[in-house]
Structures are given as structure tokens and as C-alpha cells.
Amino acid sequence: MNRHAKRIAILVVGWVFILLGIVGLFLPVLQGVLFVLVGLIILSSEYVWAHQLLTRLRERFPKISRTAEAAAHKAAAWMRRVTGQRDMD
């Protein structure tokens, strides 16, 4: 997958998670905060503001930080599968 297509895929997936998270904040069926966190984790590789926001959230809410780390590992594994990269772990 070329760099441009990969970047577009990351942006689309990240923003979809953010939008699902916003909808989930108002609907009891979806876990809004979790979707927003996953979206921020995905977008943090492309946007400085997302990375800084994640850093502030991790400092302020250490328990959520652990959840975010687990979500980051899952999101990274998913992105590796989608982009066809081999697992380096």
C-alpha cells in the first residue's frame, strides 16, 4: 500500500471512530468515550493536536491511560492487518 493511500485510510478510520464516539455519547448502545479514544489514538500518528490531547488525558486520568494503551495496541494490530504489514512483536 503506498504512503498516500495509507495516510488516507488512517485519516478516514480515525475520523469514523471520532464520529462514532460523538454519536455514542448520546446513544446508550455505543461506548462513546472508547470510540473517541480509539479515534484519537489513530489520528495521533497524523495530527499533533491529537497526540497532545492524548498526552494531557493520560496525565489527568491515569486509569483511562491504561485503557487507552490497551486500545492503542489493538488499533495498531488492526491497522497492521488492514495495511498488510507483518507483526513485529
MDAnalysis code that builds the backbone (N, CA, C; Angstrom):
import MDAnalysis as mda
import numpy as np

u = mda.Universe.empty(267, n_residues=89, atom_resindex=np.repeat(np.arange(89), 3), trajectory=True)
u.add_TopologyAttr("name", ["N", "CA", "C"] * 89)
u.add_TopologyAttr("resid", np.arange(1, 90))
u.add_TopologyAttr("resname", ["MET", "ASN", "ARG", "HIS", "ALA", "LYS", "ARG", "ILE", "ALA", "ILE", "LEU", "VAL", "VAL", "GLY", "TRP", "VAL", "PHE", "ILE", "LEU", "LEU", "GLY", "ILE", "VAL", "GLY", "LEU", "PHE", "LEU", "PRO", "VAL", "LEU", "GLN", "GLY", "VAL", "LEU", "PHE", "VAL", "LEU", "VAL", "GLY", "LEU", "ILE", "ILE", "LEU", "SER", "SER", "GLU", "TYR", "VAL", "TRP", "ALA", "HIS", "GLN", "LEU", "LEU", "THR", "ARG", "LEU", "ARG", "GLU", "ARG", "PHE", "PRO", "LYS", "ILE", "SER", "ARG", "THR", "ALA", "GLU", "ALA", "ALA", "ALA", "HIS", "LYS", "ALA", "ALA", "ALA", "TRP", "MET", "ARG", "ARG", "VAL", "THR", "GLY", "GLN", "ARG", "ASP", "MET", "ASP"])
u.atoms.positions = np.array([
    [0.856, -1.171, 0.000],
    [0.000, 0.000, 0.000],
    [0.903, 1.236, 0.000],
    [0.648, 2.159, -0.909],
    [1.532, 3.325, -0.951],
    [1.219, 4.293, 0.194],
    [2.149, 5.212, 0.436],
    [2.045, 6.130, 1.576],
    [0.793, 6.980, 1.535],
    [0.449, 7.467, 0.359],
    [-0.715, 8.352, 0.246],
    [-2.005, 7.607, 0.585],
    [-2.149, 6.404, 0.066],
    [-3.354, 5.615, 0.343],
    [-3.410, 5.223, 1.814],
    [-2.258, 4.901, 2.402],
    [-2.208, 4.539, 3.813],
    [-2.614, 5.722, 4.686],
    [-2.125, 6.904, 4.344],
    [-2.466, 8.097, 5.124],
    [-3.958, 8.393, 5.037],
    [-4.517, 8.272, 3.853],
    [-5.955, 8.498, 3.687],
    [-6.750, 7.480, 4.493],
    [-6.325, 6.216, 4.458],
    [-7.013, 5.176, 5.228],
    [-6.967, 5.474, 6.719],
    [-5.815, 5.900, 7.220],
    [-5.682, 6.230, 8.642],
    [-6.592, 7.397, 9.009],
    [-6.612, 8.426, 8.179],
    [-7.457, 9.584, 8.464],
    [-8.939, 9.216, 8.445],
    [-9.345, 8.442, 7.456],
    [-10.760, 8.061, 7.355],
    [-11.172, 7.211, 8.550],
    [-10.372, 6.206, 8.875],
    [-10.703, 5.325, 10.005],
    [-10.713, 6.110, 11.315],
    [-9.723, 6.972, 11.513],
    [-9.672, 7.774, 12.731],
    [-10.876, 8.672, 12.890],
    [-11.246, 9.368, 11.831],
    [-12.402, 10.260, 11.898],
    [-13.713, 9.500, 12.039],
    [-13.796, 8.306, 11.452],
    [-15.001, 7.488, 11.625],
    [-15.154, 7.105, 13.096],
    [-14.052, 6.723, 13.732],
    [-14.119, 6.401, 15.154],
    [-14.501, 7.619, 15.990],
    [-13.966, 8.772, 15.649],
    [-14.335, 10.003, 16.373],
    [-15.833, 10.275, 16.223],
    [-16.340, 10.182, 15.011],
    [-17.767, 10.425, 14.777],
    [-18.641, 9.396, 15.496],
    [-18.239, 8.124, 15.452],
    [-18.976, 7.099, 16.194],
    [-18.957, 7.395, 17.688],
    [-17.834, 7.880, 18.169],
    [-17.728, 8.240, 19.580],
    [-18.650, 9.381, 19.958],
    [-18.738, 10.380, 19.106],
    [-19.635, 11.511, 19.375],
    [-21.084, 11.036, 19.390],
    [-21.446, 10.194, 18.422],
    [-22.798, 9.635, 18.400],
    [-23.013, 8.770, 19.640],
    [-21.985, 8.009, 20.012],
    [-22.083, 7.137, 21.176],
    [-22.236, 7.871, 22.488],
    [-21.814, 9.126, 22.538],
    [-22.006, 9.907, 23.757],
    [-23.485, 10.172, 24.022],
    [-24.289, 10.142, 22.956],
    [-25.719, 10.429, 23.086],
    [-26.590, 9.180, 23.025],
    [-26.055, 8.088, 22.519],
    [-26.800, 6.836, 22.428],
    [-26.271, 5.846, 23.454],
    [-27.156, 5.183, 24.170],
    [-26.691, 4.245, 25.187],
    [-26.109, 2.947, 24.611],
    [-26.304, 2.691, 23.332],
    [-25.851, 1.449, 22.717],
    [-24.345, 1.462, 22.470],
    [-23.781, 2.589, 22.078],
    [-22.363, 2.696, 21.738],
    [-21.551, 3.208, 22.930],
    [-20.312, 2.768, 23.020],
    [-19.386, 3.260, 24.037],
    [-18.668, 4.488, 23.477],
    [-19.243, 5.655, 23.671],
    [-18.741, 6.878, 23.069],
    [-17.318, 7.222, 23.434],
    [-16.981, 7.145, 24.708],
    [-15.641, 7.527, 25.150],
    [-14.597, 6.594, 24.546],
    [-14.904, 5.306, 24.509],
    [-13.965, 4.347, 23.941],
    [-13.704, 4.618, 22.460],
    [-14.770, 4.890, 21.711],
    [-14.597, 5.185, 20.289],
    [-13.806, 6.475, 20.074],
    [-14.049, 7.474, 20.898],
    [-13.297, 8.731, 20.782],
    [-11.818, 8.477, 21.082],
    [-11.539, 7.692, 22.126],
    [-10.147, 7.386, 22.461],
    [-9.441, 6.637, 21.330],
    [-10.110, 5.635, 20.774],
    [-9.506, 4.887, 19.670],
    [-9.278, 5.813, 18.474],
    [-10.235, 6.668, 18.189],
    [-10.074, 7.627, 17.092],
    [-8.902, 8.564, 17.322],
    [-8.762, 9.050, 18.553],
    [-7.631, 9.927, 18.874],
    [-6.302, 9.193, 18.757],
    [-6.285, 7.942, 19.190],
    [-5.053, 7.158, 19.089],
    [-4.654, 6.992, 17.632],
    [-5.620, 6.679, 16.788],
    [-5.331, 6.506, 15.366],
    [-4.891, 7.824, 14.739],
    [-5.593, 8.902, 15.062],
    [-5.267, 10.207, 14.471],
    [-3.984, 10.808, 15.038],
    [-3.543, 10.341, 16.202],
    [-2.342, 10.916, 16.808],
    [-1.088, 10.649, 15.980],
    [-1.142, 9.670, 15.098],
    [0.014, 9.429, 14.227],
    [0.093, 10.453, 13.102],
    [-1.000, 11.161, 12.843],
    [-1.039, 12.139, 11.753],
    [-1.190, 13.580, 12.220],
    [-1.813, 13.781, 13.387],
    [-2.098, 15.133, 13.875],
    [-1.406, 15.379, 15.212],
    [-0.706, 16.493, 15.318],
    [-0.035, 16.866, 16.563],
    [-1.064, 17.158, 17.651],
    [-2.168, 17.821, 17.304],
    [-3.178, 18.172, 18.305],
    [-3.770, 16.919, 18.949],
    [-3.953, 15.848, 18.189],
    [-4.497, 14.609, 18.751],
    [-3.482, 13.981, 19.706],
    [-2.219, 14.019, 19.332],
    [-1.165, 13.477, 20.190],
    [-1.078, 14.267, 21.494],
    [-1.147, 15.583, 21.411],
    [-1.081, 16.416, 22.614],
    [-2.302, 16.205, 23.508],
    [-3.475, 16.050, 22.900],
    [-4.686, 15.808, 23.672],
    [-4.611, 14.462, 24.390],
    [-4.105, 13.449, 23.726],
    [-3.919, 12.147, 24.364],
    [-2.933, 12.232, 25.529],
    [-1.870, 12.980, 25.350],
    [-0.881, 13.148, 26.416],
    [-1.514, 13.810, 27.635],
    [-2.300, 14.849, 27.423],
    [-2.968, 15.523, 28.536],
    [-3.981, 14.609, 29.221],
    [-4.722, 13.834, 28.432],
    [-5.693, 12.907, 29.020],
    [-4.998, 11.825, 29.840],
    [-3.864, 11.341, 29.354],
    [-3.119, 10.308, 30.092],
    [-2.585, 10.845, 31.411],
    [-2.154, 12.098, 31.433],
    [-1.648, 12.693, 32.671],
    [-2.771, 12.937, 33.667],
    [-3.898, 13.375, 33.170],
    [-5.008, 13.726, 34.056],
    [-5.782, 12.500, 34.544],
    [-5.918, 11.496, 33.682],
    [-6.695, 10.298, 34.010],
    [-5.842, 9.048, 33.797],
    [-5.041, 8.667, 34.793],
    [-4.146, 7.516, 34.620],
    [-4.886, 6.202, 34.372],
    [-6.072, 6.023, 34.952],
    [-6.827, 4.793, 34.727],
    [-7.268, 4.705, 33.269],
    [-7.710, 5.810, 32.721],
    [-8.089, 5.839, 31.302],
    [-6.856, 5.649, 30.436],
    [-5.716, 6.085, 30.939],
    [-4.466, 5.917, 30.202],
    [-4.166, 4.448, 29.959],
    [-4.386, 3.620, 30.962],
    [-4.154, 2.184, 30.785],
    [-5.122, 1.607, 29.755],
    [-6.369, 2.051, 29.805],
    [-7.359, 1.607, 28.818],
    [-6.968, 2.084, 27.431],
    [-6.461, 3.306, 27.345],
    [-6.038, 3.850, 26.054],
    [-4.847, 3.076, 25.499],
    [-3.941, 2.663, 26.374],
    [-2.791, 1.879, 25.916],
    [-3.243, 0.542, 25.342],
    [-4.179, -0.104, 26.024],
    [-4.700, -1.380, 25.520],
    [-5.402, -1.166, 24.182],
    [-6.162, -0.083, 24.078],
    [-6.848, 0.224, 22.818],
    [-5.835, 0.557, 21.720],
    [-4.747, 1.217, 22.090],
    [-3.716, 1.553, 21.098],
    [-3.083, 0.297, 20.521],
    [-2.826, -0.685, 21.380],
    [-2.239, -1.935, 20.889],
    [-3.207, -2.656, 19.959],
    [-4.486, -2.661, 20.317],
    [-5.486, -3.303, 19.459],
    [-5.625, -2.562, 18.136],
    [-5.635, -1.227, 18.199],
    [-5.762, -0.438, 16.973],
    [-4.539, -0.624, 16.076],
    [-3.352, -0.686, 16.680],
    [-2.137, -0.893, 15.886],
    [-2.147, -2.253, 15.215],
    [-2.596, -3.271, 15.953],
    [-2.675, -4.613, 15.367],
    [-3.683, -4.632, 14.221],
    [-4.800, -3.967, 14.409],
    [-5.819, -3.897, 13.355],
    [-5.281, -3.171, 12.129],
    [-4.579, -2.061, 12.341],
    [-4.028, -1.306, 11.213],
    [-2.972, -2.123, 10.470],
    [-2.177, -2.908, 11.209],
    [-1.190, -3.775, 10.558],
    [-1.884, -4.810, 9.691],
    [-2.989, -5.374, 10.185],
    [-3.725, -6.359, 9.380],
    [-4.319, -5.715, 8.148],
    [-4.889, -4.516, 8.315],
    [-5.532, -3.828, 7.185],
    [-4.498, -3.443, 6.132],
    [-3.349, -2.953, 6.568],
    [-2.347, -2.495, 5.607],
    [-1.451, -3.614, 5.127],
    [-1.570, -4.800, 5.716],
    [-0.792, -5.951, 5.260],
    [0.634, -5.985, 5.777],
    [0.937, -5.206, 6.798],
    [2.287, -5.215, 7.367],
    [2.430, -6.409, 8.296],
    [3.637, -6.916, 8.403],
    [3.912, -8.042, 9.302],
    [4.000, -7.557, 10.728],
    [3.612, -8.411, 11.654],
    [3.669, -8.107, 13.085],
    [5.108, -8.161, 13.575],
    [5.589, -7.092, 14.201],
    [6.982, -7.007, 14.644],
    [7.144, -7.415, 16.098],
    [6.078, -7.748, 16.818],
    [6.168, -8.102, 18.244],
    [6.770, -9.447, 18.456],
])
